[in-house]
Amino acid sequence: GKEIVARTIAAGRGPLDPDGEQPGAYLAVNIASLTPSLASSALFGHVRGAFTGATRDHEGLFMAASGGVLFLDEIG
């Protein structure tokens, strides 16, 4: 229900840029599915070598949805 409403609202939004540029992507993420140790990396990103196993830069969900909508579901 919540995601359907969020997706509908996001689909109806007009261009956010006064020059007419189209809005960014709609991303939905179930926060409960993220492990606590990797949640900040998934949301905010990381650079290569930031922790063991970080073999490449990762953009993060907030940057990926820049100019669009990031729907955070199941925040507890």
C-alpha positions in Angstrom: 0.0 0.0 0.0 2.6 2.6 1.1 4.9 1.9 -1.9 2.0 2.1 -4.4 1.0 5.5 -3.0 4.6 6.7 -3.0 5.1 5.5 -6.6 1.9 7.2 -7.7 2.9 10.5 -6.1 6.4 10.3 -7.7 4.9 9.5 -11.1 2.7 12.6 -11.0 5.4 15.0 -10.0 6.4 17.5 -12.7 9.9 18.6 -13.6 11.7 19.9 -10.5 14.2 22.0 -12.6 12.9 25.4 -13.8 14.7 24.7 -17.1 12.4 21.7 -17.7 14.9 18.9 -16.9 13.2 15.6 -16.1 13.2 14.4 -12.5 15.5 11.6 -11.4 14.8 8.0 -10.7 12.3 6.4 -8.2 14.1 4.0 -5.9 12.5 1.9 -3.2 14.5 0.1 -0.5 13.4 -2.0 2.4 15.5 -0.7 5.2 14.8 -3.9 7.3 16.6 -5.9 4.7 19.9 -4.0 5.2 22.3 -5.3 7.8 23.2 -2.7 10.4 26.9 -2.9 9.6 26.3 -2.2 5.9 23.3 0.1 6.1 25.3 3.4 6.0 27.4 2.1 3.1 24.3 1.2 1.1 22.6 4.5 1.8 25.5 7.0 1.7 28.1 5.0 -0.3 31.8 4.3 0.2 35.2 4.6 -1.5 37.4 1.7 -2.4 39.4 0.5 0.6 37.0 2.1 3.2 36.6 -1.3 4.9 37.5 -4.9 4.3 35.8 -6.1 1.1 35.3 -2.6 -0.4 37.0 -3.3 -3.7 35.4 -0.4 -5.6 33.7 2.9 -5.1 30.0 2.7 -4.4 27.7 5.6 -5.0 25.0 5.0 -2.4 21.2 5.2 -2.7 20.9 8.9 -1.8 23.2 9.8 -4.7 21.6 7.3 -7.1 18.2 8.9 -6.4 19.5 12.5 -6.7 16.8 14.6 -8.3 14.3 11.8 -7.9 12.6 9.9 -5.1 14.2 7.5 -2.6 11.4 5.6 -0.8 12.6 4.1 2.5 10.3 1.4 3.6 10.1 -0.5 6.9 12.0 2.0 9.0 11.8 0.7 12.5 
